[in-house]
Amino acid sequence: MTCATADTEIIAKAIHLACRAPSLHNSQPWRWIVGEAAVDLFADHERVVRSADRTGREAIISCGAALDHFRIAMAAAGWKTNVDPFPNPSDRDDLASLDFTPAHYVTTAERDRAHAILSRRTDRLPFHAPSHWESFEPVLRKTIDHSKATLDVLPEDARPTLAEASRLTESFRRYDEYYHDELHWWTDPFRLYQGVPPSALVSEGESERVGINREFPVTKHGDRRFDVQVDEATVLVLSTPEDTRADALNCGEALSTVLLECTMVGLATCTLTHITELAKSRAVIQELTGSRAFPQLLIRVGNAPALEETPAPTPRRPSSEIMQIRR
């Protein structure tokens, strides 16, 4: 395959867009090195949330989402991205090496996906049931490479069991001071470019109406979405054949696909990883899906009120901290 060198400015803009990808506690655990012939994506092991993500699995999932975001951004700019995963066996943090070939044309769908990156938000408030789900679900399934990740839709009657699994996870960590210290660190309101800002957190009452979210420190928000008395979100499960680093990277790419496809049709989303951080909770998810595949994460999908004000984007680290140009 004949490769070409994409302009540095185009690559930098694509990396900027890629870093809108979701990550555990908005930790943004990635580094990009732009070389003469390729761009390399590295996991930043110094930004792994150790108390929740002891193996670094969720950091790699986050990087996989950023990788897919980057590929989408480059496609919208007229470039096809060729991915060589885990190119350096001696460097476990080197997740992918990327080079490029010019695309013959840019489709409307590619532009729409790139625009969806800017529109997507993590919404922890309760949802209305997703509209037109019966017709959208088959379309969503077709976007997933099922050799790399599987998508399960949990039935409504699974919700009590799921809520119990969430409570089980939180109960195991009730006296884990390290976990709670880290959680408070990442939700400190004075973290300018990282962490979860107060505007993205929920009050105690709002949290109770969802029941399966991670228990973050509660805020003093008023009771928002009071018309949604019980969360009606559809809950999806993304699983992989095994629990390897490659599986985690693949899962992140599939997560990006699901979130952006939902965003393009006007659905709100919230990614849940705490229920898959402990073995006992993962076993509950496996029972619900009826599969031996490794459950990597869950996604709540639903409708937010149409007239509600769009929240500001969660801040991201400056480019100087996550990107190095060696051209």
Rosetta blueprint (number, residue, H / E / L):
1 M L
2 T L
3 C L
4 A E
5 T L
6 A L
7 D L
8 T H
9 E H
10 I H
11 I H
12 A H
13 K H
14 A H
15 I H
16 H H
17 L H
18 A H
19 C L
20 R L
21 A L
22 P L
23 S L
24 L H
25 H H
26 N H
27 S L
28 Q L
29 P L
30 W E
31 R E
32 W E
33 I E
34 V E
35 G L
36 E L
37 A L
38 A L
39 V E
40 D E
41 L E
42 F E
43 A E
44 D L
45 H H
46 E H
47 R H
48 V L
49 V L
50 R L
51 S L
52 A L
53 D L
54 R L
55 T L
56 G L
57 R H
58 E H
59 A H
60 I H
61 I H
62 S H
63 C H
64 G H
65 A H
66 A H
67 L H
68 D H
69 H H
70 F H
71 R H
72 I H
73 A H
74 M H
75 A H
76 A H
77 A L
78 G L
79 W E
80 K E
81 T E
82 N E
83 V E
84 D E
85 P E
86 F L
87 P L
88 N L
89 P L
90 S L
91 D L
92 R L
93 D L
94 D E
95 L E
96 A E
97 S E
98 L E
99 D E
100 F E
101 T E
102 P E
103 A L
104 H L
105 Y L
106 V L
107 T L
108 T H
109 A H
110 E H
111 R H
112 D H
113 R H
114 A H
115 H H
116 A H
117 I H
118 L H
119 S H
120 R L
121 R L
122 T E
123 D L
124 R L
125 L L
126 P L
127 F L
128 H E
129 A L
130 P L
131 S L
132 H L
133 W H
134 E H
135 S H
136 F H
137 E H
138 P H
139 V H
140 L H
141 R H
142 K H
143 T L
144 I L
145 D L
146 H L
147 S L
148 K L
149 A L
150 T E
151 L E
152 D E
153 V E
154 L L
155 P L
156 E H
157 D H
158 A H
159 R H
160 P H
161 T H
162 L H
163 A H
164 E H
165 A H
166 S H
167 R H
168 L H
169 T H
170 E H
171 S H
172 F H
173 R L
174 R L
175 Y L
176 D L
177 E H
178 Y H
179 Y H
180 H H
181 D H
182 E H
183 L H
184 H H
185 W H
186 W H
187 T L
188 D L
189 P L
190 F L
191 R L
192 L L
193 Y L
194 Q L
195 G L
196 V L
197 P L
198 P H
199 S H
200 A H
201 L L
202 V L
203 S L
204 E H
205 G H
206 E H
207 S H
208 E H
209 R H
210 V H
211 G L
212 I L
213 N L
214 R L
215 E L
216 F L
217 P L
218 V L
219 T L
220 K L
221 H L
222 G L
223 D L
224 R L
225 R L
226 F L
227 D L
228 V L
229 Q L
230 V L
231 D L
232 E L
233 A L
234 T E
235 V E
236 L E
237 V E
238 L E
239 S E
240 T E
241 P L
242 E L
243 D L
244 T L
245 R H
246 A H
247 D H
248 A H
249 L H
250 N H
251 C H
252 G H
253 E H
254 A H
255 L H
256 S H
257 T H
258 V H
259 L H
260 L H
261 E H
262 C H
263 T H
264 M H
265 V L
266 G L
267 L L
268 A E
269 T E
270 C E
271 T E
272 L E
273 T L
274 H H
275 I H
276 T H
277 E L
278 L L
279 A H
280 K H
281 S H
282 R H
283 A H
284 V H
285 I H
286 Q H
287 E H
288 L H
289 T H
290 G L
291 S L
292 R L
293 A L
294 F E
295 P E
296 Q E
297 L E
298 L E
299 I E
300 R E
301 V E
302 G E
303 N E
304 A L
305 P L
306 A L
307 L L
308 E L
309 E L
310 T L
311 P L
312 A L
313 P L
314 T L
315 P L
316 R L
317 R L
318 P L
319 S H
320 S H
321 E H
322 I H
323 M E
324 Q E
325 I E
326 R L
327 R L
